[in-house]
Amino acid sequence: AKYLGAFRDRGEAHPVVAAFWRAVEDFDADERARVLQFATGAARVPPAGFKALVGDDGGCCDFTLAPLPRSLGPWPRAHTCF
């Protein structure tokens, strides 16, 4: 995974990032597929794994977590058109 903004320096050690991955680890297969669908537009991991996520331009894209300003509200957002 790739981390941007306030998550960049601490990566998986950032409390929000760590909480995200703990939650995903606790999900069953269906819930994980829903997270993947929300974040990437695809409900399945590519056969070659996350390193093979492909954007709309055909290039590989990292699964990325980035914080948003609080002014945008507390709701999760996904950008599926890499």
CORVENUR-V884263 format. One record per residue. N is the residue number from 1. RES is the residue in one letter. PSI is psi in degrees with one decimal (none if undefined). OMEGA is omega in whole degrees, 0 to 359 (none if undefined). D_FIRST is the distance of its C-alpha to the first C-alpha in Angstrom with 2 decimals. Layout:
# CORVENUR-V884263
N_RES_PSI_OMEGA_D_FIRST ; N_RES_PSI_OMEGA_D_FIRST
This chain:
# CORVENUR-V884263
1_A_157.2_179_0.00 ; 2_K_142.4_182_3.77 ; 3_Y_135.2_182_6.66 ; 4_L_169.7_175_10.14 ; 5_G_-135.3_182_13.68 ; 6_A_-17.3_180_14.71 ; 7_F_-18.8_189_11.27 ; 8_R_-51.4_186_10.75 ; 9_D_-40.1_184_13.34 ; 10_R_-16.9_177_12.72 ; 11_G_-128.7_183_8.98 ; 12_E_-13.9_178_9.13 ; 13_A_-12.7_178_12.86 ; 14_H_135.6_184_13.33 ; 15_P_-39.0_180_15.51 ; 16_V_-43.5_179_14.09 ; 17_V_-45.4_179_10.47 ; 18_A_-41.5_179_12.23 ; 19_A_-39.1_178_14.52 ; 20_F_-50.9_183_12.06 ; 21_W_-34.2_175_10.63 ; 22_R_-43.5_180_14.34 ; 23_A_-46.0_180_15.51 ; 24_V_-39.3_179_13.36 ; 25_E_-33.8_181_14.58 ; 26_D_-13.8_180_18.05 ; 27_F_151.0_171_18.04 ; 28_D_177.9_185_20.12 ; 29_A_-39.2_180_19.22 ; 30_D_-42.7_179_20.68 ; 31_E_-39.2_177_18.81 ; 32_R_-39.6_178_15.41 ; 33_A_-36.6_178_16.69 ; 34_R_-40.5_176_17.67 ; 35_V_-45.0_179_14.32 ; 36_L_-42.1_178_12.91 ; 37_Q_-44.1_180_16.11 ; 38_F_-43.8_186_15.83 ; 39_A_-29.9_187_12.38 ; 40_T_-16.3_184_12.91 ; 41_G_-2.7_179_16.65 ; 42_A_137.8_183_16.58 ; 43_A_-3.5_180_17.32 ; 44_R_146.0_174_16.33 ; 45_V_138.8_177_13.46 ; 46_P_152.6_181_14.72 ; 47_P_-31.0_180_16.86 ; 48_A_3.6_178_14.77 ; 49_G_-175.9_183_11.61 ; 50_F_-27.8_180_8.26 ; 51_K_-14.2_182_8.70 ; 52_A_15.8_175_11.80 ; 53_L_134.2_185_11.00 ; 54_V_135.7_177_13.88 ; 55_G_179.4_182_14.99 ; 56_D_-16.0_177_18.63 ; 57_D_1.9_179_19.55 ; 58_G_-7.1_179_18.66 ; 59_G_156.4_178_16.01 ; 60_C_143.2_180_12.56 ; 61_C_143.5_176_9.79 ; 62_D_146.9_169_6.04 ; 63_F_119.5_190_4.99 ; 64_T_135.7_173_5.64 ; 65_L_129.9_180_7.49 ; 66_A_137.9_178_10.71 ; 67_P_154.3_175_14.03 ; 68_L_154.1_177_17.19 ; 69_P_143.5_179_20.69 ; 70_R_-25.8_181_22.76 ; 71_S_-19.7_178_25.36 ; 72_L_-5.0_178_23.42 ; 73_G_170.0_186_23.87 ; 74_P_1.7_188_21.98 ; 75_W_141.4_177_20.84 ; 76_P_149.5_179_17.29 ; 77_R_151.2_178_16.61 ; 78_A_145.9_175_14.67 ; 79_H_103.7_185_14.77 ; 80_T_-2.0_178_15.21 ; 81_C_71.6_185_17.08 ; 82_F_none_none_14.49
